[in-house]
Amino acid sequence: MNLRQGLPLAVSFGFVLAPLGLACETKNANPPVETTAEAGASPNASILPAPLTTEAPEPLDAGIPDGEPYGLMADPQGRLIVPEAGAPPPEVLRGDQAMAAETPASKELAGVSLDAIFRLRNAPPPPKGPEVSQDGIKAALALTAPKWKIDIAETGRMRIEFVSRAMPLPMHAELRGRADRYGHVVLWPNASDYRVAPPGALRTVLGERRVDVTPLSQGTVRPQGEGKRLGLPTRKVELTSSLGTAKLELGKSAEVGEGGALLCRALVEIIGIDPRTPTCIAGEVPLSASYNWQGGGGIDFEITQITRRTDLATNDMLVPPPGANHQQSGLPMSPGGVFLTREEVAAFRSAPLQLPPNTDTNAPGEGFIAVNATDMLAYVLVDGVPVLFVPPNEQRYVIGTTRGRYSIQWRTFLGDRIGPVTTTEMPARFTWGEVVDAGVADGGG
């Protein structure tokens, strides 16, 4: 008897940065990490995983296939073949439940280590001028490039470490996953605390610093041919959901084993695709992903290096590790979202520019005030460099910019909203969104 049934799945940039009116000089680009509460409620807010698909389970087949006695197959001698029981399907992680800590072990695992980067699209170049320091800007871009360091064990484990100043989670925070669970664990730096991100929450963790479940669907999958990347043969697919499309290039490598599918599951979840998609299989690992959102914009993900390993420490793959405290709210965050020191952002210019007196009475005496009047976590790019992010409906005062003209752009991390590029004379005050203050609307760029 062939029994088939669906799995029910209920499923922070240069210097001194502070809220307006409070000035504090940052001496360390990596201040102590703290936990911050999530700001407000998202329309998708939920601590429980929503169903991954809307498809009804297939009906049970109670019949006996022709030529198979009692529904079992027989060998040529007529002896019954009793199939071995397969591995149970992965369980679904719940955001409101702690996980049992795994036991430490001294065993080393085989697998691969990957260097990965997110590439921001349509980032503005700096304005032209002799005072513009290309060396200073390039140095800042290297410091703020959004990077991951990924370890994948062939036994079905994955560890993603945030190794950039300019990501929604702080340096050395982690995402961990295991093949027998749908969802991820967000691990604080130093593994002091963890929070469960159930299936569908990874998009908001990266895009909004929330653990809110986005509805997932099966979507559609279209083959896009084959290729080669980083010395590996690849196959290309395009996945489409109500959120947009993701084009993946998956490299074939026996070394990734069961762990390769975990990175695939994470990347397709960002576009709103059910992690059970048959696109994600053992023996393959995504080497690139290009996201195009339904409302415009996008972001690109790329593996830049792959290293085969036989010495992955098991204790670095535990989900969750022993001693980590379960948190039901908040995520790890660097205070103020500082990405660069004051000196690093001042290096964008070699000398001040002689400009007419500033007539904007709302502008500060130096630096700039960035006001985020939207309900989304927003990044500010200065000359194409991520300098800071501003939480929803908040503002930040930054000092360190030399007097002159700069290219300014607001955007979300995942690129689903990208604002226009404006040439702004510093010091300045600029806003994203619309602020109503005493009947006056401020809708600047």
C-alpha positions as CSV (number, residue, x, y, z in Angstrom):
1,M,0.0,0.0,0.0
2,N,1.4,3.4,-1.0
3,L,0.8,5.9,1.7
4,R,1.5,9.5,0.7
5,Q,0.5,12.5,2.8
6,G,1.6,16.2,3.0
7,L,3.6,17.4,5.9
8,P,1.4,19.8,7.9
9,L,3.6,22.8,8.7
10,A,1.7,25.3,10.9
11,V,4.0,26.8,10.5
12,S,22.7,49.0,11.4
13,F,27.6,53.4,8.9
14,G,30.7,56.3,10.0
15,F,31.7,57.8,13.3
16,V,29.6,59.2,16.1
17,L,26.0,58.1,15.8
18,A,23.2,58.8,18.2
19,P,19.5,59.6,18.4
20,L,18.8,63.4,17.8
21,G,19.9,65.5,20.7
22,L,22.3,62.9,22.1
23,A,25.9,62.9,20.9
24,C,28.3,60.1,21.7
25,E,31.6,59.5,20.0
26,T,32.2,55.9,18.8
27,K,35.7,54.7,19.5
28,N,35.1,51.1,18.5
29,A,33.5,50.1,15.2
30,N,32.3,46.9,17.0
31,P,30.7,48.0,20.3
32,P,29.3,45.5,22.8
33,V,26.3,43.6,21.4
34,E,23.0,44.0,23.1
35,T,19.5,42.7,22.6
36,T,16.9,45.1,21.2
37,A,13.2,44.6,21.1
38,E,11.4,44.4,17.8
39,A,9.9,47.8,16.8
40,G,6.2,47.6,16.5
41,A,4.1,44.9,14.9
42,S,4.5,43.9,11.3
43,P,1.4,43.0,9.2
44,N,2.8,39.5,9.0
45,A,3.7,39.4,12.7
46,S,3.5,35.9,14.1
47,I,5.5,33.7,16.5
48,L,4.1,30.6,15.0
49,P,5.0,29.2,11.5
50,A,2.2,29.6,9.0
51,P,1.4,26.7,6.6
52,L,4.1,26.3,4.0
53,T,1.7,25.5,1.3
54,T,-1.9,25.7,0.5
55,E,-2.1,22.4,-1.3
56,A,-4.4,19.7,0.0
57,P,-2.7,16.4,0.9
58,E,-3.0,13.7,-1.7
59,P,-5.6,11.0,-0.8
60,L,-4.5,7.7,0.6
61,D,-4.3,4.9,-1.9
62,A,-6.0,1.9,-0.3
63,G,-5.8,-0.3,-3.4
64,I,-3.4,-3.2,-4.2
65,P,-1.2,-2.6,-7.3
66,D,-1.5,-5.2,-9.9
67,G,1.0,-7.9,-9.7
68,E,2.0,-7.0,-6.1
69,P,0.7,-9.4,-3.5
70,Y,-0.9,-7.5,-0.7
71,G,0.6,-4.3,-2.0
72,L,4.2,-5.5,-1.6
73,M,6.7,-6.1,-4.4
74,A,8.3,-9.5,-4.9
75,D,11.7,-10.7,-6.2
76,P,12.0,-13.1,-9.2
77,Q,11.6,-16.0,-6.8
78,G,8.3,-14.7,-5.5
79,R,9.7,-13.6,-2.1
80,L,8.2,-10.5,-0.7
81,I,10.4,-7.4,-0.6
82,V,9.7,-5.3,2.6
83,P,11.0,-1.8,2.1
84,E,13.1,-0.2,4.8
85,A,11.6,2.6,6.7
86,G,12.9,6.0,5.4
87,A,14.1,8.8,7.6
88,P,11.3,10.8,9.2
89,P,10.4,14.1,7.6
90,P,12.0,17.2,9.2
91,E,10.2,18.7,12.1
92,V,9.1,22.3,12.1
93,L,10.7,24.8,14.5
94,R,8.4,27.0,16.5
95,G,9.3,30.5,17.6
96,D,7.6,30.1,21.0
97,Q,9.4,26.9,22.0
98,A,12.9,26.4,23.2
99,M,14.9,23.6,21.7
100,A,16.8,20.9,23.6
101,A,20.5,21.8,23.6
102,E,22.7,19.3,21.7
103,T,25.5,17.4,23.3
104,P,29.1,18.6,22.6
105,A,31.3,16.2,20.7
106,S,35.0,16.1,19.7
107,K,34.4,14.6,16.3
108,E,35.3,16.6,13.2
109,L,33.1,16.7,10.1
110,A,33.7,16.7,6.4
111,G,32.1,19.4,4.2
112,V,32.9,22.8,2.7
113,S,33.5,26.4,3.7
114,L,32.0,29.1,1.6
115,D,32.8,32.8,1.3
116,A,29.6,34.7,0.3
117,I,28.7,38.3,-0.4
118,F,25.4,40.2,-1.0
119,R,25.8,42.8,-3.8
120,L,23.6,45.9,-3.6
121,R,22.2,46.9,-6.9
122,N,22.0,50.5,-8.2
123,A,24.3,51.9,-5.5
124,P,25.2,55.5,-6.4
125,P,28.7,56.5,-7.3
126,P,30.3,59.5,-5.5
127,P,30.0,62.9,-7.2
128,K,33.0,64.1,-9.3
129,G,35.4,66.5,-7.8
130,P,39.1,66.9,-6.9
131,E,38.2,66.7,-3.2
132,V,36.6,63.3,-3.5
133,S,38.9,60.6,-2.1
134,Q,38.4,57.4,-4.1
135,D,40.9,55.6,-1.8
136,G,38.8,56.5,1.3
137,I,35.6,55.4,-0.3
138,K,37.1,52.1,-1.5
139,A,38.4,51.4,2.0
140,A,35.0,52.0,3.4
141,L,33.3,49.7,0.8
142,A,35.7,46.9,1.8
143,L,34.8,47.3,5.5
144,T,31.1,47.3,4.8
145,A,30.7,44.7,2.1
146,P,27.8,42.5,3.3
147,K,29.5,39.1,3.7
148,W,28.7,35.7,5.1
149,K,31.1,32.9,6.1
150,I,29.3,29.6,5.6
151,D,30.3,26.1,6.9
152,I,28.3,23.2,5.5
153,A,28.8,19.6,6.8
154,E,27.9,16.7,4.6
155,T,26.0,15.2,7.5
156,G,23.3,17.9,7.2
157,R,24.5,20.9,9.2
158,M,24.9,24.5,8.3
159,R,26.5,27.5,10.1
160,I,26.3,31.0,8.6
161,E,28.4,33.7,10.3
162,F,27.8,37.4,9.7
163,V,31.3,38.8,9.0
164,S,30.4,42.4,8.0
165,R,29.7,45.6,9.9
166,A,26.9,46.5,7.5
167,M,24.3,43.9,7.9
168,P,21.1,43.8,9.9
169,L,22.6,41.4,12.4
170,P,26.0,42.3,14.1
171,M,29.4,40.9,13.4
172,H,29.8,37.3,14.5
173,A,26.1,36.7,14.9
174,E,25.1,33.4,13.3
175,L,22.3,31.5,11.6
176,R,22.4,27.7,12.1
177,G,20.3,25.0,10.5
178,R,20.1,21.2,10.5
179,A,18.6,18.8,7.9
180,D,16.1,17.3,10.3
181,R,14.4,20.7,11.1
182,Y,12.6,23.3,9.0
183,G,13.6,26.8,10.2
184,H,16.7,28.3,11.6
185,V,18.3,29.4,14.9
186,V,19.6,33.0,15.2
187,L,22.7,32.8,17.5
188,W,24.0,35.8,19.4
189,P,27.8,36.6,19.2
190,N,29.7,34.4,21.6
191,A,26.8,32.0,21.6
192,S,25.2,33.6,24.7
193,D,21.6,33.5,23.5
194,Y,19.6,32.2,20.6
195,R,16.2,32.7,19.1
196,V,14.2,30.4,16.8
197,A,13.3,31.7,13.4
198,P,10.6,29.4,12.1
199,P,10.0,28.7,8.4
200,G,9.1,31.8,6.6
201,A,10.8,34.2,9.0
202,L,14.2,34.5,7.4
203,R,13.1,37.3,5.0
204,T,12.0,39.5,7.9
205,V,15.1,38.7,9.9
206,L,17.3,40.0,7.1
207,G,15.1,42.7,5.8
208,E,13.4,44.1,8.9
209,R,15.3,42.7,11.9
210,R,12.1,40.9,13.0
211,V,11.1,37.3,13.5
212,D,7.8,37.5,11.6
213,V,6.5,34.7,9.4
214,T,6.0,35.5,5.8
215,P,3.5,33.1,4.1
216,L,5.2,30.5,1.9
217,S,4.1,28.8,-1.2
218,Q,5.2,26.1,-3.6
219,G,5.7,28.6,-6.3
220,T,6.8,27.7,-9.8
221,V,10.2,26.3,-10.9
222,R,11.6,26.6,-14.4
223,P,14.9,25.0,-15.5
224,Q,17.3,27.6,-17.0
225,G,20.0,25.3,-18.4
226,E,23.4,24.3,-17.2
227,G,26.7,26.0,-16.6
228,K,29.9,26.0,-14.6
229,R,31.0,28.2,-11.7
230,L,34.0,27.9,-9.3
231,G,35.1,24.8,-11.1
232,L,31.8,23.0,-10.5
233,P,29.2,21.9,-13.0
234,T,25.9,23.7,-12.3
235,R,22.3,23.7,-13.1
236,K,20.2,26.9,-13.2
237,V,16.6,27.4,-12.1
238,E,14.2,30.2,-11.8
239,L,11.7,30.2,-8.9
240,T,8.7,32.5,-8.9
241,S,6.4,33.4,-6.0
242,S,4.0,36.2,-5.3
243,L,7.0,38.2,-3.9
244,G,9.1,38.0,-7.1
245,T,11.6,35.7,-8.7
246,A,14.9,34.2,-7.7
247,K,17.4,32.8,-10.2
248,L,19.6,30.2,-8.6
249,E,22.7,28.5,-9.9
250,L,23.4,25.2,-8.0
251,G,26.8,23.6,-8.1
252,K,27.1,19.8,-7.9
253,S,29.6,18.6,-5.3
254,A,29.6,15.3,-3.3
255,E,31.4,17.1,-0.5
256,V,28.3,19.1,0.5
257,G,26.2,16.0,1.1
258,E,23.0,16.7,2.9
259,G,24.2,20.1,4.0
260,G,24.0,21.7,0.6
261,A,20.3,21.6,0.6
262,L,20.2,23.7,3.8
263,L,21.7,26.8,2.1
264,C,19.3,26.3,-0.8
265,R,16.3,26.1,1.6
266,A,17.4,29.3,3.3
267,L,17.8,31.2,0.0
268,V,14.5,30.1,-1.5
269,E,12.7,31.0,1.8
270,I,13.8,34.6,1.3
271,I,11.7,34.8,-1.9
272,G,8.7,33.1,-0.1
273,I,9.2,29.6,-1.4
274,D,8.4,26.5,0.7
275,P,11.7,24.9,1.9
276,R,10.3,21.5,0.9
277,T,10.7,22.5,-2.8
278,P,12.3,19.7,-4.8
279,T,14.8,22.3,-6.1
280,C,16.9,21.8,-2.9
281,I,18.5,18.4,-2.9
282,A,21.5,16.7,-1.4
283,G,24.8,16.9,-3.3
284,E,24.1,20.4,-4.6
285,V,24.9,23.9,-3.1
286,P,23.7,27.3,-4.4
287,L,26.6,29.3,-5.8
288,S,24.6,32.4,-6.7
289,A,21.1,33.8,-6.3
290,S,19.6,36.8,-8.0
291,Y,16.4,38.3,-6.5
292,N,14.0,40.4,-8.4
293,W,11.0,41.7,-6.4
294,Q,7.5,42.0,-7.7
295,G,7.4,45.8,-6.9
296,G,10.9,46.4,-8.5
297,G,14.4,46.3,-7.1
298,G,16.5,43.4,-6.0
299,I,19.7,42.1,-4.6
300,D,22.3,39.5,-5.7
301,F,24.0,36.8,-3.6
302,E,27.2,35.2,-4.7
303,I,29.6,32.5,-3.4
304,T,33.1,33.9,-4.1
305,Q,35.2,30.9,-2.8
306,I,34.6,27.3,-1.9
307,T,37.1,25.3,0.2
308,R,36.8,21.6,0.9
309,R,37.1,20.7,4.5
310,T,37.6,17.6,6.7
311,D,38.1,19.4,10.0
312,L,34.7,21.2,10.6
313,A,34.2,21.2,14.4
314,T,31.0,19.5,15.4
315,N,30.6,21.9,18.3
316,D,30.4,24.8,15.8
317,M,27.4,23.1,14.2
318,L,25.2,22.4,17.3
319,V,21.6,23.6,17.0
320,P,21.4,25.1,19.5
321,P,24.7,24.9,21.4
322,P,24.7,24.1,25.1
323,G,24.6,27.0,27.5
324,A,22.8,29.4,25.0
325,N,19.7,31.0,26.5
326,H,16.5,30.8,24.6
327,Q,15.0,34.3,23.8
328,Q,11.4,34.8,22.7
329,S,11.8,38.4,21.5
330,G,14.4,40.7,20.1
331,L,17.6,40.1,18.0
332,P,21.2,40.8,18.7
333,M,22.2,44.4,17.6
334,S,25.2,46.7,17.8
335,P,24.1,49.9,19.6
336,G,23.2,52.6,17.2
337,G,23.9,50.6,14.1
338,V,27.5,51.9,13.7
339,F,29.3,50.6,10.7
340,L,32.3,53.0,10.3
341,T,34.3,55.1,12.7
342,R,34.3,58.9,12.4
343,E,37.7,58.9,10.9
344,E,36.7,56.3,8.3
345,V,33.8,58.4,7.0
346,A,35.8,61.6,7.1
347,A,38.2,60.0,4.7
348,F,35.6,60.2,1.9
349,R,36.9,63.7,1.2
350,S,40.5,65.0,1.1
351,A,39.4,68.6,1.8
352,P,36.3,70.6,2.5
353,L,34.4,72.2,-0.4
354,Q,33.7,75.9,-0.4
355,L,29.9,76.2,-0.5
356,P,27.4,79.1,0.0
357,P,26.0,79.4,3.5
358,N,23.4,76.7,4.3
359,T,19.9,78.2,4.4
360,D,18.2,75.1,5.8
361,T,17.3,76.0,9.4
362,N,16.7,72.3,10.2
363,A,20.2,71.3,9.3
364,P,22.7,70.7,12.0
365,G,25.9,72.7,12.4
366,E,27.9,69.7,11.0
367,G,27.3,66.2,9.7
368,F,23.7,65.2,8.9
369,I,20.5,64.1,10.4
370,A,18.8,61.1,8.7
371,V,15.1,60.8,9.3
372,N,13.3,57.5,8.4
373,A,9.6,58.3,8.2
374,T,8.7,54.8,6.9
375,D,7.7,51.6,8.6
376,M,10.7,49.7,7.3
377,L,14.3,49.4,8.5
378,A,16.2,51.7,6.1
379,Y,19.9,52.0,5.1
380,V,21.6,55.2,4.2
381,L,24.2,55.0,1.5
382,V,26.7,57.9,1.3
383,D,28.6,57.9,-2.0
384,G,27.5,54.3,-2.4
385,V,28.8,53.2,1.0
386,P,26.4,51.8,3.6
387,V,27.0,54.2,6.5
388,L,24.1,53.4,8.9
389,F,20.7,52.0,9.1
390,V,17.8,53.9,10.8
391,P,14.9,51.9,12.4
392,P,11.4,52.7,11.3
393,N,10.0,56.1,12.3
394,E,13.3,57.1,14.0
395,Q,16.2,59.5,13.2
396,R,19.9,59.6,13.6
397,Y,22.5,62.4,13.9
398,V,25.8,61.6,12.3
399,I,29.0,63.8,12.5
400,G,32.2,63.1,10.6
401,T,31.3,64.1,7.1
402,T,33.5,66.9,5.7
403,R,31.7,69.9,4.3
404,G,30.9,69.2,0.6
405,R,28.5,67.5,-1.8
406,Y,27.6,63.8,-1.4
407,S,25.5,61.2,-3.1
408,I,22.7,60.0,-0.8
409,Q,20.4,57.1,-1.2
410,W,17.9,55.4,1.1
411,R,17.1,51.7,0.6
412,T,16.2,48.5,2.4
413,F,18.8,45.8,2.8
414,L,17.1,43.3,0.4
415,G,16.5,46.0,-2.2
416,D,12.8,45.7,-2.3
417,R,12.6,49.4,-1.8
418,I,15.3,51.6,-3.4
419,G,15.0,55.4,-3.1
420,P,16.3,57.9,-5.7
421,V,19.8,59.3,-5.6
422,T,20.2,62.9,-4.5
423,T,23.2,65.1,-4.4
424,T,23.2,66.7,-1.0
425,E,25.3,69.5,0.5
426,M,26.6,68.7,3.9
427,P,25.7,69.6,6.6
428,A,22.1,68.6,5.9
429,R,18.9,67.0,7.2
430,F,17.1,64.6,4.9
431,T,14.1,62.4,5.2
432,W,12.8,59.2,3.6
433,G,9.1,59.0,3.6
434,E,6.6,61.6,4.7
435,V,6.7,63.4,8.1
436,V,3.8,65.6,9.1
437,D,4.9,68.1,11.7
438,A,2.5,71.0,12.6
439,G,0.8,70.6,9.3
440,V,4.0,70.6,7.3
441,A,4.9,67.5,5.2
442,D,8.6,66.7,4.7
443,G,9.0,64.2,1.9
444,G,12.6,64.8,0.9
445,G,14.9,62.3,-0.6
